[in-house]
Amino acid sequence: MTDLETARKRWLQERPKYEQFGKELEKRLRTELRQAGIWADVTSRAKEMDGFIRKLIKKPSHNYESVSDKSGIRVILRYKNEVDAVLALAEKSFKCGQPEQKADTLKLDQVGYLSVHVDVKLCADDPLVATYPPQKFQAELQVRTLAQHLWSEMSHDTYYKNDDTLNPLPNSIKRRIFLLAGVVEVADSEFTRLNMETPTTPELDLLKSLERHYYKLTTRRGDPEISLALIHLLMPLYEKESRQIVSHLDHFYAEHEDVIREVYEEAEGTPNRSAYLYQPEALMIYDRLCADTAVIRKVWSAHYPERELERIANAFGISFD
């Protein structure tokens, strides 16, 4: 068994560096996800001392060097079909090991913890490779959906995380656990299918298009009900089909991206911002303000407080005076 006191002293000394390493990977991956327009909750951490020592005690085959998840990055997504995109972005940024699909460890008639784990480290030509040499610094990347995260968090604090704790339980309890895990897995799949198969409307198509740009700017999630109402209100101002509006807004975003990014960066520290800035359709509002301020003010004021529109206009450097 590893000399635990030596491991404790060493981890106390080295943990801050692994914490910094995880933060660097987290920052890079969050940037890649934003550029791809994928909403995700990205976090990182270095193992706490008690967890590190417990792992060495529970798994005596490990030594200090062989613990591969000293640093960890977690990416939580909305839908299962986004997992592969995240793994592709990770491969673009880091040197990745072989992904471990937890689903592959389950038998066909089993249900339980689902997630994808992959070891990541810096590439040989990375500018920070001298600071975090790959032979020493690697992290475990976990990619999971919101539903999978629910199961993981609940099972972490209970007796049904794995077979060792599950097997001694009465069959009636085990059956309830399997049924619960199955419900979570079915719900996860259905959320993805619903997102892909829900009949589309021009407003919904436009919203999904706007989200591609919006999640490049922030991880704050808007209110879909408000989004669809505002999009429905603003679409007639374009006098175009929805596909043409999408193309127009793609071009508008590309032309004004620097300004838009600056506005959202400043808005994070502005508590008095408009109630409608953190909505995907804020891009449409900005576009219409640039096109014809008077027209959008007239249409907007018939349904919403004009002061909120003015706050958006002011954020983008447009005055109503």
Disulfide bonds with the S-S distance in Angstrom:
none
